[in-house]
């Protein structure tokens, strides 16, 4: 239990420092099996001009890479720019496993920020680090994730955080 609490507290403190706010409604317990609807089609223009659609969404960001799980909390308002956290899974794990282990979705619900869970396409889920920037690099994938989420959600690009565990934690050193 303590292993889950420490990363959640660290993330909560980080988001609070970036202007996250407390929950206004209680969060429901996480479900173990959820269908992921397709991400909303990016509006022509500013994604801040539409009401955010809460829930988990699947977002394709680059060809031949897994879809990114994007969690949007309930209660976000039109025009409300929010922090974005990229959560990187560890080796031998996948995005959904990291989501469940980290508790970041619940923290995002309580503090009104968006969390995205990209997934490495490499063998056994390893992130490659250090890695030169290139067409099939994890760095390009993370930048594409940030850009894709910002095209569909009202993200404050000045409050983008990257966190991870194990191999994903080491990949955060490469993230720019």
C-alpha positions in Angstrom: 0.0 0.0 0.0 2.8 2.4 0.8 4.4 1.8 -2.6 1.3 3.2 -4.2 0.9 6.1 -1.8 4.3 7.7 -2.3 4.1 8.2 -6.1 0.5 9.5 -5.7 1.6 11.9 -3.0 4.6 13.1 -5.1 2.3 13.6 -8.1 -0.3 15.4 -6.1 2.3 17.8 -4.7 3.7 18.4 -8.2 0.3 19.1 -9.6 -0.6 21.3 -6.6 2.5 23.3 -7.2 1.4 23.7 -10.8 -2.0 25.1 -9.8 -4.1 21.9 -9.6 -7.2 22.3 -7.4 -9.1 20.1 -5.0 -12.0 17.9 -6.1 -15.4 19.3 -6.1 -17.2 15.9 -6.4 -16.2 12.5 -5.0 -14.5 10.1 -7.4 -15.8 6.7 -8.1 -13.7 3.6 -7.5 -11.6 2.5 -10.5 -13.1 -0.2 -12.6 -10.9 -3.1 -13.7 -12.3 -3.4 -17.2 -13.3 -0.4 -19.2 -14.0 0.1 -22.9 -12.0 3.0 -24.3 -14.0 5.2 -26.6 -12.2 6.9 -29.5 -10.8 10.3 -28.8 -13.0 13.2 -29.8 -12.3 14.6 -33.2 -10.2 17.7 -32.9 -12.3 20.7 -33.5 -11.3 23.1 -36.2 -9.6 25.7 -34.0 -9.1 25.8 -30.3 -9.9 22.7 -28.2 -10.6 25.0 -25.3 -13.8 26.2 -27.1 -15.6 22.9 -26.4 -16.8 21.2 -23.3 -14.2 18.5 -22.4 -15.6 14.9 -22.6 -14.7 13.1 -19.4 -13.5 9.5 -19.3 -10.8 7.4 -20.8 -10.0 7.9 -24.5 -7.8 6.1 -26.9 -5.6 8.3 -29.0 -3.4 7.3 -31.9 -0.3 9.6 -32.2 2.1 7.9 -34.6 1.9 5.1 -37.1 3.0 1.6 -35.8 2.8 2.6 -32.2 0.2 1.6 -29.6 -2.7 3.9 -28.8 -2.2 6.3 -25.8 -4.8 6.1 -23.0 -5.9 9.6 -22.2 -7.9 10.2 -19.0 -10.0 13.4 -18.8 -11.5 14.1 -15.3 -15.1 15.1 -14.9 -15.8 18.7 -14.0 -13.5 20.5 -16.4 -15.0 23.6 -17.9 -14.9 25.0 -21.4 -11.8 27.2 -21.7 -10.1 25.8 -18.5 -6.5 25.1 -19.4 -5.3 22.2 -17.2 -2.0 20.5 -16.5 -1.1 17.3 -18.4 0.9 14.5 -16.9 2.5 11.8 -19.1 2.8 8.6 -17.1 5.4 6.1 -18.4 5.1 2.4 -17.4 7.9 0.2 -16.4 9.5 -2.6 -18.2 7.3 -5.7 -18.3 4.3 -3.6 -17.8 1.8 -1.9 -20.1 0.0 1.5 -19.9 -3.1 0.1 -18.3 -1.0 -1.8 -15.7 0.8 1.4 -14.8 -2.5 3.3 -14.6 -3.8 0.9 -12.0 -0.6 0.6 -10.0 0.2 4.4 -9.9 -3.3 5.6 -8.9 -2.7 8.7 -11.1 -6.1 8.5 -12.7 -7.7 9.0 -9.3 -5.3 11.8 -8.4 -6.2 13.4 -11.8 -9.9 13.2 -10.9 -9.3 14.7 -7.5 -7.1 17.6 -8.7 -8.5 18.2 -12.2 -5.7 17.5 -14.6 -5.4 15.3 -17.6 -3.2 12.2 -17.5 -1.9 10.3 -20.6 -0.4 6.9 -20.5 1.7 6.2 -23.6 2.9 2.6 -24.1 6.3 1.5 -25.4 6.2 -0.7 -28.5 9.5 -2.3 -27.8 10.0 -5.9 -26.6 8.8 -6.5 -23.0 7.7 -2.8 -22.8 11.2 -1.3 -22.4 11.7 2.3 -23.1 15.1 3.0 -24.8 17.3 5.5 -23.0 19.4 7.3 -23.7 18.1 7.4 -27.2 19.0 9.6 -30.1 16.0 11.6 -31.5 14.8 10.0 -34.7 11.7 8.9 -36.7 11.1 5.8 -34.5 12.4 7.2 -31.2 10.5 7.2 -27.9 11.3 11.0 -27.7 9.4 11.6 -30.9 6.5 9.4 -29.6 6.3 11.4 -26.4 6.4 14.8 -28.3 3.7 13.4 -30.6 1.6 12.4 -27.6 1.9 15.9 -26.1 0.9 17.5 -29.4 -2.0 15.1 -30.0 -3.4 15.6 -26.5 -3.1 19.4 -26.9 -5.0 19.2 -30.2 -7.9 17.5 -28.5 -7.9 18.8 -25.0 -7.5 22.3 -23.3 -3.9 21.7 -22.0 -1.7 24.3 -20.4 1.6 23.6 -22.2 3.4 25.4 -19.4 2.3 22.7 -17.0 3.3 19.4 -18.7 4.9 16.9 -16.3 6.5 13.5 -17.1 6.7 10.8 -14.6 7.4 7.1 -14.7 8.5 3.9 -12.9 11.5 1.7 -13.6 12.3 1.9 -17.4 9.6 4.6 -17.7 11.3 6.6 -14.9 14.6 6.5 -16.7 12.9 7.6 -19.9 11.8 10.8 -18.2 15.5 11.9 -18.3 15.2 11.9 -22.1 11.8 13.6 -22.2 12.0 17.2 -23.4 
